[in-house]
Amino acid sequence: MTTLTLAHAQKMLADTLAHCRANNFNPMAVVVLDADGAIRAAASEDNTTFMRWRVAYGKAFGAVAFGMPSRRTNNMAAERPHFVAALNGLADGNVVPVPGGVIIRDNDKKILGAIGVSGDTSDNDEAAAIVAINAAGFVADPG
């Protein structure tokens, strides 16, 4: 059985930020959660805003909590806004339904956790997470 270790989470965090720096993204925040929603690694770059880590957390939290990447939750919010609002209420407002929360899967498609990234455009946030998940040898599920 594959698990998301601290070493995996720290590598993905570092790889996410490296991708962001290589592409001149804005200052970023990254949160890596395991399948139980526990924070395995988190960081906010210098000069990011103080709420940015909470946005990153909300992207990852929603992905793990509902078993779907935040891009999919975003699409669902457009189609069924009352339903997503109700889910967010049940989650104590911790869900940020915009792209940038990417599910981490093993090769058997089991959910191991999620990465939430925030600071640049949602598409860039998502791309950074995908690069890091794939580099760690896992399967990125962006939705």
C-alpha positions as CSV (number, residue, x, y, z in Angstrom):
1,M,0.0,0.0,0.0
2,T,1.4,3.4,-1.0
3,T,1.2,6.3,1.5
4,L,2.1,9.9,1.3
5,T,5.1,10.2,3.5
6,L,6.6,13.4,4.9
7,A,9.5,13.1,2.5
8,H,7.1,12.8,-0.5
9,A,5.2,15.9,0.7
10,Q,8.3,17.9,1.3
11,K,9.6,17.0,-2.2
12,M,6.3,18.0,-3.8
13,L,6.3,21.3,-1.9
14,A,9.9,22.1,-3.0
15,D,9.1,21.0,-6.6
16,T,6.0,23.1,-6.7
17,L,7.9,26.2,-5.6
18,A,10.8,25.5,-7.9
19,H,8.3,25.4,-10.9
20,C,6.8,28.7,-9.7
21,R,10.2,30.4,-9.5
22,A,11.3,29.0,-12.8
23,N,8.2,30.5,-14.4
24,N,8.3,33.8,-12.6
25,F,4.9,33.3,-10.8
26,N,3.8,35.7,-8.1
27,P,4.8,34.8,-4.5
28,M,3.1,31.5,-3.7
29,A,1.6,29.4,-0.9
30,V,1.5,25.6,-1.1
31,V,-0.2,23.1,1.2
32,V,0.1,19.3,0.9
33,L,-2.5,17.2,2.7
34,D,-2.7,13.5,3.1
35,A,-5.9,11.5,2.4
36,D,-7.1,12.2,5.9
37,G,-6.8,15.9,5.5
38,A,-3.7,16.2,7.7
39,I,-1.2,18.9,6.7
40,R,2.0,17.1,5.6
41,A,3.9,20.1,4.3
42,A,3.1,23.8,3.9
43,A,5.0,27.0,3.0
44,S,4.3,30.6,2.0
45,E,7.0,32.4,0.0
46,D,8.3,35.8,1.1
47,N,6.0,38.6,0.0
48,T,2.9,36.5,-0.4
49,T,-0.2,37.9,1.3
50,F,-1.1,36.5,4.7
51,M,-4.3,34.8,3.6
52,R,-2.7,33.1,0.6
53,W,-1.9,29.9,2.6
54,R,-5.6,29.6,3.6
55,V,-6.6,29.7,0.0
56,A,-4.1,27.0,-0.8
57,Y,-5.4,25.0,2.1
58,G,-9.0,25.4,1.0
59,K,-8.2,24.2,-2.5
60,A,-6.4,21.0,-1.1
61,F,-9.0,20.5,1.7
62,G,-12.0,20.5,-0.7
63,A,-10.2,18.1,-3.1
64,V,-9.5,15.6,-0.3
65,A,-12.8,16.1,1.5
66,F,-15.0,15.5,-1.6
67,G,-12.6,13.3,-3.6
68,M,-12.6,15.6,-6.5
69,P,-10.0,18.2,-7.7
70,S,-10.9,21.8,-7.1
71,R,-11.3,22.4,-10.9
72,R,-14.2,19.9,-10.8
73,T,-15.7,21.6,-7.8
74,N,-15.4,24.9,-9.6
75,N,-17.4,23.5,-12.6
76,M,-19.9,22.1,-10.2
77,A,-20.3,25.5,-8.5
78,A,-21.2,27.0,-11.8
79,E,-23.8,24.3,-12.5
80,R,-25.1,23.8,-9.0
81,P,-24.1,26.8,-6.9
82,H,-26.5,26.0,-4.0
83,F,-25.2,22.5,-3.7
84,V,-21.5,23.6,-3.5
85,A,-22.5,26.4,-1.1
86,A,-24.1,23.7,1.1
87,L,-21.0,21.5,0.9
88,N,-18.8,24.4,1.9
89,G,-21.1,25.1,4.8
90,L,-20.8,21.5,5.9
91,A,-17.0,21.9,5.6
92,D,-17.1,25.0,7.9
93,G,-16.2,27.2,4.9
94,N,-12.9,25.5,4.3
95,V,-13.5,24.7,0.6
96,V,-12.1,27.0,-2.1
97,P,-13.7,25.8,-5.4
98,V,-11.3,27.2,-7.9
99,P,-8.5,25.4,-9.8
100,G,-5.3,24.8,-8.0
101,G,-6.3,21.9,-5.7
102,V,-5.0,18.7,-7.4
103,I,-5.6,15.2,-6.1
104,I,-2.5,13.0,-5.6
105,R,-3.2,9.4,-6.6
106,D,-1.1,6.3,-6.7
107,N,-0.9,4.0,-9.7
108,D,-4.0,2.1,-8.6
109,K,-5.9,5.4,-8.6
110,K,-6.2,5.5,-4.8
111,I,-6.3,9.0,-3.3
112,L,-3.2,9.7,-1.3
113,G,-3.9,13.4,-0.7
114,A,-3.9,16.7,-2.5
115,I,-1.8,19.8,-3.2
116,G,-3.3,23.2,-3.0
117,V,-1.5,26.1,-4.6
118,S,-2.3,29.8,-4.6
119,G,-0.7,33.0,-5.6
120,D,-0.8,33.3,-9.4
121,T,-3.6,32.5,-11.8
122,S,-5.6,29.4,-11.0
123,D,-4.3,27.7,-14.1
124,N,-0.7,28.4,-13.1
125,D,-1.4,27.3,-9.6
126,E,-2.8,24.0,-10.9
127,A,0.1,23.5,-13.4
128,A,2.7,23.8,-10.6
129,A,0.9,21.2,-8.5
130,I,0.7,18.8,-11.5
131,V,4.4,19.1,-12.2
132,A,5.3,18.4,-8.6
133,I,3.0,15.4,-8.2
134,N,4.3,13.8,-11.4
135,A,7.9,14.5,-10.5
136,A,7.3,12.6,-7.2
137,G,6.2,9.5,-9.1
138,F,2.5,9.9,-8.3
139,V,-0.5,10.5,-10.6
140,A,-1.8,14.0,-10.7
141,D,-5.6,14.3,-11.0
142,P,-6.5,17.9,-11.8
143,G,-10.1,17.1,-12.8
